[in-house]
């Protein structure tokens, strides 16, 4: 279940980047859940959020096939951080990116 003290924070809001360059999107979390599952979603304008990847404390996690090539995230339990790294930025990467502490989209 979700507890009041569980939350995520994305300090970086709008990011201006150069095509072909790498970038990093921040995500900081607070949770008392020891198992710890972190998710990144990508949402295009007028679209549903797409699950990009899952990172977990006691497992390898998973990255959706279409994101494996240029997207990665490393869960840092000590820093309570799971930044999203994007390589070789493309115009099609323009979107809203969300991080979440548990599965947010079930469809």
N, CA, C and O of each residue as an XYZ file, in Angstrom:
428
protein
N       0.826     -1.204      0.000
C       0.000      0.000      0.000
C       0.859      1.251      0.000
O       2.078      1.175      0.148
N       0.236      2.380     -0.163
C       0.942      3.668     -0.197
C       0.832      4.339      1.162
O      -0.265      4.452      1.709
N       1.929      4.775      1.702
C       1.921      5.478      2.973
C       2.216      6.958      2.747
O       2.831      7.345      1.753
N       1.763      7.768      3.694
C       1.876      9.224      3.543
C       3.322      9.675      3.392
O       3.596     10.683      2.740
N       4.248      8.932      3.992
C       5.654      9.367      3.933
C       6.350      8.949      2.642
O       7.489      9.344      2.393
N       5.667      8.149      1.820
C       6.252      7.724      0.548
C       6.045      8.801     -0.515
O       4.912      9.211     -0.768
N       7.111      9.254     -1.125
C       6.939     10.217     -2.215
C       8.177     10.258     -3.103
O       9.263      9.819     -2.724
N       7.971     10.802     -4.296
C       9.092     11.052     -5.200
C       9.113     12.532     -5.553
O       8.086     13.208     -5.512
N      10.291     13.022     -5.898
C      10.449     14.429     -6.247
C      11.350     14.511     -7.467
O      12.405     13.879     -7.526
N      10.919     15.294     -8.430
C      11.732     15.510     -9.634
C      12.154     16.980     -9.655
O      11.409     17.835    -10.133
N      13.352     17.271     -9.134
C      13.797     18.665     -9.001
C      13.908     19.392    -10.337
O      13.698     20.602    -10.408
N      14.235     18.657    -11.386
C      14.392     19.285    -12.700
C      13.041     19.340    -13.381
O      12.389     18.309    -13.546
N      12.613     20.522    -13.778
C      11.319     20.618    -14.444
C      11.532     20.638    -15.953
O      11.755     19.587    -16.553
N      11.468     21.807    -16.575
C      11.693     21.868    -18.021
C      13.192     21.799    -18.306
O      13.985     22.529    -17.711
N      13.561     20.920    -19.213
C      14.970     20.745    -19.568
C      15.152     21.065    -21.043
O      14.477     20.496    -21.901
N      16.072     21.982    -21.330
C      16.419     22.295    -22.719
C      17.713     21.559    -23.047
O      18.720     21.703    -22.354
N      17.668     20.776    -24.108
C      18.836     19.956    -24.437
C      19.160     20.054    -25.922
O      18.357     20.539    -26.719
N      20.346     19.586    -26.274
C      20.804     19.634    -27.663
C      20.706     18.239    -28.266
O      21.131     17.253    -27.664
N      20.144     18.177    -29.452
C      20.002     16.900    -30.154
C      21.365     16.223    -30.299
O      22.361     16.868    -30.630
N      21.390     14.916    -30.047
C      22.626     14.156    -30.165
C      23.444     14.087    -28.887
O      24.356     13.270    -28.771
N      23.114     14.953    -27.919
C      23.843     14.980    -26.651
C      23.152     14.086    -25.618
O      21.976     13.757    -25.773
N      23.876     13.694    -24.568
C      23.234     12.957    -23.471
C      22.620     13.924    -22.460
O      22.992     15.097    -22.417
N      21.689     13.440    -21.656
C      21.147     14.254    -20.571
C      20.732     13.353    -19.422
O      20.612     12.137    -19.574
N      20.515     13.974    -18.268
C      20.114     13.229    -17.070
C      18.913     13.923    -16.445
O      18.919     15.139    -16.258
N      17.878     13.142    -16.120
C      16.697     13.661    -15.432
C      16.706     13.121    -14.007
O      16.840     11.917    -13.791
N      16.562     14.015    -13.044
C      16.675     13.622    -11.638
C      15.371     13.062    -11.088
O      14.283     13.457    -11.508
N      15.497     12.145    -10.151
C      14.349     11.664     -9.386
C      14.844     11.275     -8.002
O      15.703     10.405     -7.859
N      14.296     11.925     -6.993
C      14.639     11.618     -5.602
C      13.409     11.010     -4.939
O      12.283     11.406     -5.241
N      13.614     10.054     -4.044
C      12.462      9.398     -3.431
C      12.627      9.282     -1.924
O      13.739      9.283     -1.395
N      11.486      9.183     -1.248
C      11.441      8.922      0.188
C      10.459      7.778      0.387
O       9.308      7.864     -0.043
N      10.900      6.716      1.032
C      10.006      5.592      1.303
C      10.535      4.789      2.477
O      11.738      4.755      2.735
N       9.619      4.145      3.184
C      10.011      3.232      4.260
C       9.935      1.787      3.776
O      10.229      0.860      4.531
N       9.542      1.596      2.526
C       9.409      0.260      1.945
C      10.794     -0.321      1.670
O      11.560      0.249      0.893
N      11.114     -1.428      2.289
C      12.438     -2.029      2.126
C      12.633     -2.679      0.759
O      13.756     -2.748      0.259
N      11.538     -3.160      0.150
C      11.689     -3.867     -1.132
C      12.024     -2.906     -2.272
O      12.836     -3.236     -3.136
N      11.422     -1.749     -2.285
C      11.807     -0.645     -3.175
C      11.739     -0.951     -4.672
O      12.625     -1.601     -5.226
N      10.688     -0.478     -5.307
C      10.533     -0.562     -6.764
C      10.365      0.849     -7.305
O       9.471      1.576     -6.871
N      11.216      1.245     -8.249
C      11.138      2.569     -8.870
C      10.862      2.418    -10.352
O      11.405      1.528    -11.009
N      10.013      3.293    -10.877
C       9.589      3.216    -12.273
C       9.793      4.558    -12.963
O       9.629      5.611    -12.347
N      10.148      4.519    -14.231
C      10.151      5.712    -15.078
C       9.133      5.518    -16.199
O       9.056      4.454    -16.813
N       8.352      6.574    -16.449
C       7.351      6.582    -17.514
C       7.625      7.736    -18.465
O       8.149      8.778    -18.071
N       7.262      7.531    -19.716
C       7.334      8.589    -20.728
C       5.916      8.857    -21.216
O       5.178      7.929    -21.545
N       5.542     10.140    -21.262
C       4.209     10.495    -21.751
C       4.311     11.546    -22.848
O       4.784     12.660    -22.621
N       3.860     11.173    -24.033
C       3.798     12.114    -25.148
C       2.538     12.954    -25.014
O       1.610     12.563    -24.306
N       2.489     14.096    -25.680
C       1.300     14.948    -25.641
C       0.084     14.135    -26.073
O       0.130     13.425    -27.078
N      -0.987     14.239    -25.323
C      -2.249     13.539    -25.608
C      -2.123     12.017    -25.590
O      -2.977     11.323    -26.141
N      -1.084     11.497    -24.972
C      -0.908     10.043    -24.926
C      -0.945      9.519    -23.504
O      -0.919     10.290    -22.544
N      -1.007      8.204    -23.377
C      -0.952      7.563    -22.066
C       0.507      7.396    -21.663
O       1.370      7.226    -22.524
N       0.792      7.443    -20.368
C       2.168      7.182    -19.931
C       2.604      5.776    -20.333
O       1.852      4.815    -20.174
N       3.819      5.663    -20.853
C       4.384      4.367    -21.239
C       5.450      3.989    -20.227
O       6.318      4.797    -19.896
N       5.384      2.768    -19.741
C       6.403      2.302    -18.804
C       7.720      2.108    -19.549
O       7.797      1.329    -20.499
N       8.738      2.813    -19.118
C      10.053      2.714    -19.750
C      10.912      1.654    -19.079
O      11.474      0.774    -19.731
N      10.997      1.763    -17.756
C      11.875      0.846    -17.034
C      11.490      0.755    -15.570
O      10.833      1.637    -15.017
N      11.917     -0.330    -14.965
C      11.707     -0.566    -13.534
C      13.062     -0.894    -12.921
O      13.835     -1.679    -13.471
N      13.332     -0.289    -11.788
C      14.543     -0.625    -11.045
C      14.120     -1.058     -9.643
O      13.186     -0.500     -9.068
N      14.810     -2.051     -9.103
C      14.438     -2.568     -7.797
C      15.661     -2.807     -6.934
O      16.774     -2.995     -7.425
N      15.419     -2.792     -5.634
C      16.528     -2.919     -4.689
C      17.135     -4.317     -4.705
O      18.355     -4.466     -4.634
N      16.289     -5.343     -4.796
C      16.775     -6.716     -4.664
C      16.647     -7.505     -5.963
O      16.481     -8.724     -5.929
N      16.720     -6.836     -7.090
C      16.596     -7.542     -8.358
C      17.251     -6.765     -9.477
O      17.810     -5.690     -9.260
N      17.177     -7.314    -10.673
C      17.856     -6.683    -11.811
C      17.013     -5.591    -12.464
O      17.545     -4.748    -13.186
N      15.698     -5.599    -12.215
C      14.846     -4.621    -12.878
C      14.590     -5.010    -14.316
O      14.906     -6.123    -14.737
N      14.015     -4.087    -15.068
C      13.645     -4.384    -16.444
C      13.546     -3.083    -17.226
O      13.160     -2.049    -16.681
N      13.897     -3.140    -18.507
C      13.756     -1.993    -19.403
C      12.960     -2.439    -20.615
O      13.274     -3.459    -21.228
N      11.924     -1.673    -20.965
C      11.107     -2.002    -22.134
C      11.980     -1.989    -23.388
O      12.904     -1.184    -23.506
N      11.677     -2.882    -24.310
C      12.508     -3.101    -25.501
C      12.835     -1.814    -26.247
O      13.986     -1.592    -26.624
N      11.825     -0.960    -26.463
C      12.055      0.238    -27.278
C      12.932      1.274    -26.583
O      13.361      2.242    -27.212
N      13.205      1.083    -25.288
C      14.034      2.039    -24.551
C      15.420      1.483    -24.205
O      16.249      2.199    -23.643
N      15.671      0.228    -24.531
C      16.931     -0.414    -24.102
C      18.169      0.239    -24.697
O      19.225      0.262    -24.065
N      18.048      0.764    -25.892
C      19.212      1.260    -26.615
C      19.822      2.521    -26.000
O      21.043      2.621    -25.878
N      18.981      3.480    -25.614
C      19.510      4.801    -25.232
C      19.109      5.270    -23.833
O      19.526      6.344    -23.399
N      18.308      4.479    -23.127
C      17.801      4.911    -21.822
C      18.273      3.968    -20.718
O      18.282      2.748    -20.884
N      18.666      4.558    -19.588
C      19.094      3.733    -18.458
C      18.847      4.502    -17.165
O      18.767      5.731    -17.162
N      18.728      3.762    -16.071
C      18.591      4.385    -14.755
C      19.277      3.490    -13.744
O      19.145      2.267    -13.794
N      20.005      4.098    -12.830
C      20.674      3.341    -11.769
C      20.079      3.752    -10.429
O      20.065      4.929    -10.066
N      19.598      2.767     -9.718
C      19.006      3.011     -8.406
C      20.116      3.164     -7.372
O      20.914      2.251     -7.162
N      20.156      4.326     -6.734
C      21.130      4.587     -5.673
C      20.362      4.692     -4.356
O      19.788      5.732     -4.035
N      20.365      3.596     -3.605
C      19.578      3.529     -2.371
C      20.090      4.527     -1.341
O      19.298      5.155     -0.638
N      21.410      4.677     -1.249
C      22.013      5.590     -0.270
C      21.608      7.036     -0.532
O      21.245      7.763      0.393
N      21.670      7.447     -1.794
C      21.329      8.827     -2.163
C      19.829      9.003     -2.377
O      19.357     10.113     -2.625
N      19.072      7.890     -2.278
C      17.624      7.916     -2.545
C      17.345      8.587     -3.892
O      16.551      9.521     -4.001
N      18.027      8.073     -4.899
C      17.998      8.692     -6.222
C      17.935      7.618     -7.301
O      18.529      6.549     -7.163
N      17.207      7.915     -8.380
C      17.186      7.008     -9.538
C      17.118      7.849    -10.816
O      16.088      7.878    -11.490
N      18.230      8.540    -11.147
C      18.223      9.431    -12.313
C      18.070      8.660    -13.621
O      18.600      7.561    -13.779
N      17.335      9.260    -14.550
C      17.161      8.676    -15.881
C      18.215      9.262    -16.809
O      18.305     10.479    -16.970
N      19.006      8.396    -17.413
C      20.035      8.823    -18.354
C      19.537      8.576    -19.776
O      19.070      7.484    -20.099
N      19.641      9.592    -20.614
C      19.246      9.459    -22.021
C      20.468      9.758    -22.882
O      21.088     10.812    -22.744
N      20.809      8.835    -23.763
C      21.953      9.005    -24.659
C      21.477      9.483    -26.035
O      20.358      9.191    -26.458
N      22.344     10.217    -26.714
C      22.094     10.614    -28.111
C      20.655     11.113    -28.318
O      19.864     10.500    -29.034
N      20.351     12.217    -27.683
C      18.983     12.755    -27.709
C      18.445     12.930    -29.121
O      19.154     13.364    -30.029
N      17.173     12.580    -29.282
C      16.480     12.735    -30.555
C      15.243     13.594    -30.340
O      14.753     13.736    -29.219
N      14.755     14.160    -31.423
C      13.555     14.987    -31.351
C      12.388     14.202    -30.759
O      11.558     14.761    -30.041
N      12.327     12.908    -31.060
C      11.227     12.063    -30.573
C      11.275     11.837    -29.057
O      10.340     11.280    -28.481
N      12.362     12.270    -28.417
C      12.455     12.149    -26.961
C      11.699     13.267    -26.243
O      11.548     13.230    -25.022
N      11.222     14.263    -26.999
C      10.465     15.361    -26.386
C       9.186     14.801    -25.778
O       8.319     14.299    -26.494
N       9.071     14.889    -24.456
C       7.937     14.292    -23.752
C       7.999     14.719    -22.290
O       8.924     15.413    -21.868
N       6.998     14.290    -21.528
C       7.026     14.445    -20.079
C       7.482     13.107    -19.499
O       6.962     12.054    -19.868
N       8.448     13.155    -18.599
C       8.973     11.939    -17.975
C       8.626     11.950    -16.489
O       8.868     12.931    -15.786
N       8.058     10.844    -16.027
C       7.667     10.717    -14.622
C       8.437      9.580    -13.971
O       8.675      8.543    -14.589
N       8.824      9.783    -12.725
C       9.266      8.626    -11.949
C       8.212      8.348    -10.881
O       7.509      9.252    -10.429
N       8.117      7.084    -10.491
C       7.090      6.671     -9.537
C       7.632      5.548     -8.661
O       8.550      4.823     -9.043
N       7.041      5.426     -7.479
C       7.491      4.419     -6.525
C       6.828      3.066     -6.699
O       7.299      2.076     -6.139
N       5.752      3.001     -7.459
C       5.092      1.711     -7.677
C       4.365      1.779     -8.998
O       4.235      2.865     -9.562
N       3.880      0.649     -9.522
C       3.225      0.710    -10.837
C       2.070      1.707    -10.828
O       1.126      1.577    -10.048
N       2.161      2.703    -11.705
C       1.173      3.779    -11.752
C       0.163      3.527    -12.853
O      -0.993      3.935    -12.748
N       0.595      2.858    -13.905
C      -0.270      2.599    -15.052
C      -0.440      1.096    -15.177
O       0.542      0.360    -15.277
N      -1.687      0.640    -15.170
C      -1.920     -0.806    -15.173
C      -2.450     -1.314    -16.501
O      -2.565     -2.526    -16.683
N      -2.779     -0.423    -17.443
C      -3.330     -0.888    -18.720
C      -2.213     -1.326    -19.648
O      -2.476     -1.750    -20.774
